[in-house]
Amino acid sequence: MLKNRLSVLAIFLTFILFFVQHFTTQPPSPKGLDTPENQFSAVRAHNILKSLLRENKPHPVGSDLNKIIKERLKNELDQLGIEHQEQKTWACASRFASCAEVENLIGIIPGKTDLPYLAIMAHYDSVPMAPGAGDDGAGVVAILETARALKLEAPYKHPIMLILTDAEENGLIGAEAFFKQHPLAKEVGIVLNIEGSGSSGSSMVLRTSDSNELLIKSYSSENTSPYGFSFIKEIFKRMPNDTDFSVVERAKISGIDFAFAGERNHYHTPNDTVGNIDLRTIQHHGENILPLSRKLASVDWQNMGDEFVYGGEIYGIWTQWKSSYSLFICIFSALLLITTLIRSNTNIKKTALGVVFSPLTLLTTILSGVTGFYLLSFLSGNVVSWPGIDWPYRLLLIGTTSIGALIGTAISRKFVNQNEMVFGSWFFWLILTLTITIFLPDAANVFILPLIFASILLFLATFLKEENQPIFLLLTLVVTLPLTLGLIFSLEQSQGYKLVWAVLPFAGLYALIISPFLYSLNIKSTISYVGVVTFVALMVGSFANLYTEKRPQHVNIHFYEDLDSAKSFIHLSGNYKNNSSDDPEPLIEPLSSFVDTQTTKTLIPFRKEYALRYWAETSSSGWKGPLIEKQEKLNGSKSLKLNLKSTRSASRMVLLLPKESNLESFNLGSLEIQPTLSSWGLYKGYYVVYLNGVYDKEVELTLNFETSQKEVNGYLIDISTKLPNHLDDLYKQRSGIFSPVHRGDQAILIKKISI
């Protein structure tokens, strides 16, 4: 009778543990205006945010509103009595030639000594389509509220610097300007960077510098709600995402990158508003940086210590250890497992077979989930990253992975018994842990904690009566769940269902450990019940409109005008693939009626092979293109000085020169930049110079070639987020359940040039 109840108890325990872990990792409640002055208050910070972003409109680099917000920030620093200075200079991104004239703000809270500064950094610009309350207004006001509290207690041992950067959204340009050009950059010893990617969620340690012992110990000892997993460092290394902290790392300065990533449908959209930002997220930012700043500003930094891994909070308990210990923990766990296997008199050959069947359960769980979302994509033509009605997707995820786990269990129990499978799954986990520890050491925490805990439990179980051992071994789920299923909600929020592959391995790992406890289930009937629920989720997810005003479909309106051929087109594009070689996200009515949804078309004169979907011919804008106001040959025709200007106050200009031009470098003011020959994407085969935030500026640009040039042909483009008036009807229809995203709407004028 007890054996028959084991499976039900395992499932029940799974639900209980999941909800306990979920609620213990939520951001803290916001503190109000009555909070003591030496504490962080999200309400005070939010009031600053409402004042800074009172227009609730985008403010990209160079825009009039961005300059107004900069002045408001200076006023906030004045009210706090914090000395500040402005850094205004041309700078460029390090990965590609994206340049802007930035206006950084640097505030100083003096210390007792002239030791290196503790810098707290966030960016105040936004993308062209978002008011930027989450990215990165929340970070900016968290710094201001933190600085207010720190100023009350200053001076500390170390001086404190506030760095509010510009043009982060164009390639981390403001941070590049500070750390490459400002004399104070050499005096910075530690940087705490504060970022946002959405409008809610816990503020986590996204990544740290390599020698992070002092940082992590200081963080965990002072914070009442620490949050973060070192395995995210391994993920972040392999993602295209970036923050200003990347510039800090390249400057070889120690620090921590904090960020949140909840409600990412709002990220870089008009929904990133002051009203949508979660005050708990702002509070968590403050709970992270205020106590940590106090601690770091008061201690010696001569030795930053060793590399530490950290496992986040498990039911509210923070875990961390020296990375070099991971391998020793693995070896100890291996010896303990072997000793336990011998003591238990379990069949070693059958246990080896259990090791073989363990990856089968892992794979059936993953493949079942993949199959479910493939069917969803096949039936609906689409998988929505963050659906407005998310219960069908969540139910489909639970249902399909459960079916996969049950299939794996049904197969394995034909060949090995429960005890053999328990040992087999943990020996397989040991193999995974050793592999991860050696090749991805920052991700070892996910595997090591369950392994050592389970090894000890298995050893202790050998001292119990045989009939009591299965119930006791259910405790292995206690530490396994937070580091597998417990991560899924955060991954769902941050990665979305288009990247369901990022979620499924964690479901598979938990299935691997729980499967021996499901042996007593009637697998066929259980699969049939789960299958019905899964089918309902699949049908609703396939045929219901999952877009809402809270979570709209991302659709940008792109207007292309080739000024040489006098041809104009519109193209509807969003946060999805949309060229001829990929399947785009299907457009829904009424937007689909504005474009050709069946065929592809080359819209861009310098990339004949780059055909786009969702296009239509349209009328001319009547706008004049960008101008070369004057040009002058220098250095025996090896250099060429150009003055570029947009006749319509476009926010961005792009100069394209072919590979044959042999462009060696270019100058913006006193800045000399090495160009990059683009090897992929729209500008493949061209040297590209991006000039951001230009508007009414006349930009002086000097091009330096390897050899003297008689004539160089290329293209000059200007880009504005203001669309031609004849697209007003389309613009009005793109509302409600539609939203622009990232760079958003763009009116792009292209013309050939000979210089």
N, C-alpha and C positions, 0 to 999 in steps of 0.2 A: 504493500500500500504506500509506504514511504517512497519507494522507487518510482511509482507512478506519479507521485506529486512533485518529483524533483524538477521536471521540465516546466511545470506551471510556476513553481517557485522561482526558477531561473529567469523566466520571462517577467514575472512580477517584480523581482529584484532589479532587473534591467531598467524597467520604467521608473522605479523609485530612485535608483542611483542617478539616472539621467536627469531627472528633475531637480534633485538635490545639487548635483554638479552645476546644472544650468543656472539655478538661482543664486548660488554662491559666487558665480563669476560675473554677475551683472554689475554695471557701474553704480557707484554710491549715490544716495539721494542728494539732490542739490541743497546747499545751505543758503539761507535767506539773508536779508539785509541786517538782521539782528545778530549775525555771526560775529564773534569777537574780532577786533581789527587785525590780530596777528594770525588769523586763519583765513583760508581761501573760501570765498563765497561765489558760487556759480551765478547767483542772482545779480550780484554786483558786476561780475564780468559780463553777463548777458546785457545788462543795462548799458555798459560801454559799447557792446556790439551793436545794440539798437541805435546808439548815437552815431557810431562810425559809419554804419551802413544804412542810414536812415532812408536813403532813396530806394534801397533794396534792388539795386540794379548792378549789372556787370561793371567792372572797373579794371580792364586790362592795362598793361604797361603803356605809358604814354598818353592815355586818355585823360580828358579834363577831370573826370570824376576820380580817377586814381590820384591825381595831384591834390584834389580836395581832401580825399581821405588821408593822404600823407600829412597835410596840414593839420587835420584833426588829431592825428597820432602825435604830432609835435605838441599840440595843445595838451593832450593827455599827459605827456611826459613833463611838460611845464607844471601842470597841476600837481604832479607827484614830486616835484622838486628834483627831477633827475636831469642832469646835464646831458645834452645830446648834440649830435652833429649829423650833417647830411653828406652822403657821398654821391655825387652826380658824375657819371662817367659812362663812356661807351664800353661795353663788354660783350663777350660772345660765349656761347656754350662750348664745352670741351669736345663733345662727340660729333658735332656738326656746326657749320658756320651760321648759327642762328644768333643774331646780334640785336642789341637794343641799348638805348641810352637810359640807364637805370638811375633810380633815386632811392638809395638805401638810407635807412635811419639807424644810427648807432647811439645807444644810451649808456651812460656810465654811472655805476654806483661804486664809489671809491672803497678800497679795502684798507686794512691796517698796514699792509705791506705792498711792495711792488711786484709780488709774485704773479705768475700767469693768471689771466682772467678765466673765470667761469662764464661762458657765454650761453645765453638762452636765445634761441633763434626760431623765427617763423616768417612766412612771407605774407605780404599784405595785398598783392595783386590778385586778380581773378582771371579766369578764362573769359573769352568774349561773350559767352552765353549764360554765365552764372553769377549771381550776386556774391557768391563766395563766402557765405556764412560758415559753412563747414570747412571749406578748402580755400583759405586757411584762417578765416576770421576768428573761429573758435580758438585757434592756436595763438593768434595775436592777443586777444583779450585775456586768455589764460596767462600769458606772459605779463601783461599790464597789471592784472590783479595780483599775481605772484610778486612782481616788482614792488607794488604798494606795500605788501606785508614785509618783504625783505628790507625795504627802506626804513621801516620802523625800527629794525634791529641792527642795521648797519652801524659801523663798519664790521665786516667779517675779516678773517685772515686774508682771504683772496678778494680782489676786486671783482665786481660782477658787470658783465656787458650784456646789453640787450641788442640783438641784431634783427632788425625788421627788413627783410630783403624784398626787392622788386623783381619782376619778370621771372619768377620761378616757373611759371606756366609755359614759358617760351624756351626752356632748356636750362633751368637753374642759373640764369644769367646773373641775377643780383648776387647770389652766393659766390659765383665765379669772380665777379668784380671785387667783392670784399676780400676773399682769401688770396687773390692773385695781385691785387693792386693797393689795398689799404695798408698803411704801415702798422696799424694795430693788430692786423691778422697774425703777425709773428709773435704777439704777446698772449695769444689765446692758448690755454692748456687743455680745456675740456669744453665740449659743446653739447648742449641738450637741444635737439631739434624737435619742434612740435608741428605735426602735420595732421591733415584730415582727409578722408576719402569717403564722403557720404554725409549723413546728417545725424547719425546716432551710433551707438556701440561703445564698448569699453575702450579706454585709452590704453594701448598695450606697448610693451617694449617690442618695437618692430625689428630692430637690430642694434648691435653694439659694435664698437671697435674690438679688435682681436684680444688685446690684453685687457680684460674687462672685470677682473676680480674686485678691484676697489669699487668700480661702478655698480656692479650687481649686488655686492654686499651692502653698500651704502643704500642702494635703492630698497632692497628687501628689509633692511633693518629699520628704516624710517617710515615706510609706507604701510598704511593699514589695509590697503586693497591692491597689492601688486598684481600685475597681470602681464603675461607674455610667455612665449615658448621659443626656445633657442632654435628649434627646427625651422621657424619662419625665416631665419637668416639664410638657411639653405634654399628655401623656396624663392626668397627675394633675389638671390644671386642669379637665378635662372629666369627671372621675369623681366619684361621690358620696362616695368614701372621704375620711377626714380623719385628721389626727394633731394632737398638741399643737403642732406647728410652725405650724399655721394661725394659732394665737393669736399666736405670735411674729411672723409676717408682718403680722398686723393691728396689732401694736404697733410696726411699722416698725423691728424689730431684725434685724440681720444674723445669718446662721447657715446651718447645714446640717442637713437631715433625713436620718438614716440608717435603713434598714429592710431586712429580709429577707422573702422571700415564697415559701419552698419548702414543700412538703407542706401546701398550704392546705386540704386536706380536714380537717386537724386544727384549723384556725383557729376559735376560739370554740366549741370542743367539749370534751367530757371527755378527748379524746385529747391535748389540749395539756398534757401532763404533764412532770414533771422527767425521767422515764425516756425520753421520746420526743425531747427536745430534742437537737439535733446539737451536740456540743462544738466542731466546726469552725466553726459559725455564731457561737458565743460568742467563739471565738478571733478571728474576722474582725471582730466588733464591737470587740474590744480593739485589734486591729491598725489599725483606723480611728481610734479616738478617743484612744488614749494618745499616739502620736507627734504627732498633730495638735494635741492640747491643749498638749503641751510647746512646740510651735512657736508657736502663737497666743498663749500666755501670756507669751511672751518677746519679742514684736515690737510695733511701733507700729501702731495701728489708725486713725490719723487719716484715711488715704486707703484705702478698701476697694477702689479700682480700678474697672475697667470690667466689663462683662458678658462672661463667658467661656462658650463651649460646650465640651463634652468628649465624647469618643467612646468612653470606656471603654478597656479593654485589647484590643489586637489582637495575638493570639499573645504576650501578656505585655507589650506595649509600650503605655503610656498615651498618649493623644492629647488635646490641648487647644489652643485658640486664642481670640483675641479675637473676639467675635461680629461686630463691625463688619468683620472681615476676610473674612467668608464671601462677601459679594457680590463682592469683588475676586477671590477665588479662583475663583468662578463665571465671571467675565468672562475671567480668564486662561485657564481651562480651555476656554471657548468659542473664544477666539482660537487656542489650540493645536489644538483639534479641526478648526477650519476650515482652518488651515494644513496640518495633516496630510492632510485630505481632498483638498486641492488637490495636494499633493505625491504622493499615492498614485495619482493619475489614476483614482480611482473615479468611476463614473457618478453625477453629482450628483442627477439626476432619480430614479434607482433608489434612491439613499440616502434621498431624501425619502420614497419609497414605504416604505423600511425603517422610517422614523420613524412612518409611519402604521400599519404592522403591529406595531410594538412594543407599543402598548397592547392589541392583540388577544391577544398571548401572555400579557400580564399578566392580562387579563380571563378568558381560557380557563382559566388556572391557578386563579384565585380561584373562578370559577363551578364548575369541576369539583370543587374541595374542598367548596364549599357544597352541591353536588348530592349528594356522597357522604354528608355528615352529615345532609342532609335525608332521604335514603333510610334512614339509620340511625335517625333519629327516627321516620320513618313505620313502619318494620318493628318497632321495639321500643317505640314510643310515648315515647321518651325519649333524651336524650343526657346522659350522666353527666359532670359537670364534672371530677372527678378519680376515674376508675374504679380500683377495687382491682386489677383485671387490666387493665393499660393497653396491652399490646402490640397488641390488635386496633385500638384507637383510633389508636395511633401508626402502625401499618401502613396503616390507612385514610387517614390524613393524607398519608403519603408516597406511597401508591399513587394517590390521586385527584389530587393536585397534579401528580404526574409525568405522568399521562394528560393533564391539561390543558396542561402544558408541551409535550408531544409533539404534541398537536392544533394548538396555536399554531405550532409549528415546521413541521409538515406543510403548513399553509396558507401561511406566509410564504415557504417555500423554492420555492413554485410561481411566485413573482413577483420575488423578489430573490435574488441569490447570497449566498454566505457573507460575503464582504468588505463588501458593501453593507449586509447585515443587522447586522454588527458596528458599522459607523459609524451606522446608523440607530438601533440600540438605545442607543448612547451619546449621540447627539443628543437622543433622547427623554428619557434620564436627565438630560441637561442642562436640559431644559425643566422636569422635575419639581423639580430642585434649585433652580432660580431661583424657582419658585413657592413651594416650602417655605421658602426663605431669606427671602423677602419677608413671607409670611403666618404662618409658624410657625418663627421663627428658632432657637428652642431645639432643634428637630428637624433642623436643617440638617446636623449632624454625620453622620447616617446616610447622607446622599446625597453630601456634599462629598468625603469621603475616597476613596470608590471613584472618583468623577469625576476628581479631579486625578491620582490614580494611573494610571487607565486612559488619560487624555489623554497623559500622559508616555510610557506604554508604546506607545500607538498611534503617537506621533511617532517614537519610537526604532525601531519596527518598519519604518518606511519606509527605513531604512538597511540592512535585511537583504534577503537574497534572497527572492523572492516565495514560494518553496516552504517557507521556514523561518518565515515570518510567522505562520501559524496556530498552530504550537506555541508560539511566543514569546508570542502574545496570550492563551494560556491563563492567563498570569500575571495577567490582569485579574480572574480568579476569586479570587485570593489575598486581596485587600482587600475585594472585594464580599461574599464569603461570611460573614466575621465580623459584618457589619452587616446581613445579611439572614437567611440560614439559621442563622447563629450565635446569633441572638436568640430563635429559636423555642422552644428548650428552656426558657429563662427565662419566656417568655410563656405556654407551656403550663402551667408550674408555678404561675404567679401568676394567670392569667386563667381557666384551665380550658377545657374543650371546649364549654361552653355559650356561651363568647365566642370561638369559633373564628375569627370575623371578625377578631379582633385578631392572629391568627397568619398567616392566609392571604395578606395583602398582601406580607409579607416573603418568603414562598415564591414569589409571583408576580414580585417584583422580581428574585430570583435566576434564575428561569426566563427572564426577559427577557434576561439577560446570557449565560446558558449556551446559549440556543437556537441561535445560529449555529454552535456547535461540535457540535451534534447533527444537522447536515444529512446526514451520511453514514450515519446509522442507517437500518435498515429499520423505518420508523415503524409499519407495520401489525403486523409480528410482535412488535415491542417492546411495543406497546400490548396485544397479546393476552397476552403473558407477565405484564406488570404488572397487567392486568385480572384474571387468575386469582388472583393474590395479593391484589388489592384485594377481589375477591368473597369470598374466604375470610375476610378481616378483617371485611367487612361482615356476613357470616353469624354469625361468632362474636360480634361486637359486638352484634348484634341479638338473639340468642337465649340467650347465656350470662348468668348472673347476675354482674354486674361488681362487686357490693358485697362487701366483706370487712370483718372486724373492724378491720383497719388503716385501711381507707377505707370507712366505713359510709354508708348512706343517712341523710341528715339529716331527722329527723322530730321535731317538737315536739308535745306534747300540750297543747292549750288547752282549759280548762274555763271555760265561760261560765255565769254564773247571774244572771238578771234577778230581783232581789229584789222587784220590784213585781208581776210576773206569776207569780212562783214557778216559772219555767221554766228548765231547765238543759240544756245541750248540751255535747258534746265536739266538738272539731275537730282534725284531724291536719294540721299545717302544718309546713313546713320552709323550707329555703333555696331556694325556688322559688315561682313564681306559683301562686296557688290560689284566686282568686276566680272569679266566674261568667264573666268576659270573657276569661279566659286558660286555657290548657291546663296543668294542674298536672303535676308529675312523678308518674308512676304509682306507687301504693303496691304493695308486694309482700306476699305472705303472711308472717306471720299478721296483720299490722296491718290489711290491707284488709278482713278479716272483721269488724272492730269498727265499721265506719262504712259509710254509704251512699256508694258511689263513683260513682253515676250521676246523681244530682240535686243541685241546689243549695238552700240554705236561708238565710234571713235570721236570723242568730243575735244580732244586736246591736241593741238597741231604738232607739238614736239614729241608726242608719243603715239605714233600711228597704230602700234600694236596694243595699246591700252584701251580696250573697249569697255564701256560701262553699261549697266542695266538701269532701268527706270529713268528714261530720258525722254525729252520731247524738244522739238524745235520751238523757238520763241522769238519775240521781237527784239530789236536792238535796244540797248539801254539809253542811247543818246549821249552817253558819257564819253569824255575824252580819256585817252589812256595816259599812263605815266610818261613823264618827260625827262629827257636828258637836257638840263638847262644849259650846260656848257661842258666842254671837254678840252683837255690840254695834255699833249704828249710831253713826257718827261724822260730823263735819263736815256737819251738816244732812242726813243720809241719803245724802251723796255718797260716803261710805266705809263699809265694813263690815268689822269685825274678826271673824275666825273662828278657832276652835281645832279642828283636825282631828286625828282619831286612828283608827288601825286597831285593831279589837278582836281581830285574829288575828295581830298582828305582821307584817303584810304589808310587803314591802320597798319598795313603791311605791304612791303614791296619785296619782290624776289628777282634776283638777277641770275640768269642761267647762261653759262658759257660752256661750249663743248670741250671734250677732252683734248681736241686738236689745238686749242688755244694755249695749252701749256701754262695755265695760270699757276704762278708760284706762291703768291701771297697777296693780301690786300690790306689796306690801312684805313682805319676809321679814327680820325684825329691822330693821336700819338700811338694808337694801338695797332700792332701788326699781327695778322691772323693767317695761319696756314689753312688753305681751303681743303675740303675733302671731296674727292670725286665720288659721287653717289653710285653705289653698285646695285641698288634695288629700288623698287617702288616707282613712283611717278617721275622722278627726276633722274632715273638711271642713265648713266653715261655723261652727266653734266656736273660741272663745278657749280655749286649752289651757294649764293649769298642771300641769307634772309635778313631783312631789315624790319624789325618789329617796332610798333608804337610810333610810326613816323607821322601820321596825320598831316599837319600843315608844315612839317619841317622840310627844309631842303638839306639833303644829306650829301656831304662831301665824301666821296669814296675814291681811293687810289688803288688801281689794279697793277700788280707787278708780275711781269711775264718772264719766263726763262730766257726767251730770245726776243729780239726786236720784232715788233708786229706792224705790218702795214694796215691790215684791217681784220677785225675779229667780229664774226657774226654770232648772235645769240638771241636771247629772249628777255624782255623786261615785262614783269607782271606786277599789277597791284591788286590788292585783295581788301575788300571791305565787308563788314557784316550788314551793311545797309543794302537791301535789294532794290532793283528797279521798281518804279511805281506800278508797271503793268502786271507785276506778280502779286499785287495786293490780295486778290481773291484766293490764290493758293496760300498765301501767308495766313489769311484769316481762317482758312479751313484747317491749317496745321495748328490746332489748338485743342484744348480738352484732353483727349487721350493720346495726343501727339506732343512731342517736345523736342527741341534741338538739343544737341549734346556736344561736349568738348569745344572745338573751334566753331561749331555751329554753322549758321547760314553764312554763305560767302558769295559775294559777287566778284568774279575773277575776270579781269581784262588782260588779254595777252597780245603782245605785239613783237614782231621781229625787230632787231636792232643791228646796226653795223657801226662799230666804233673803231 
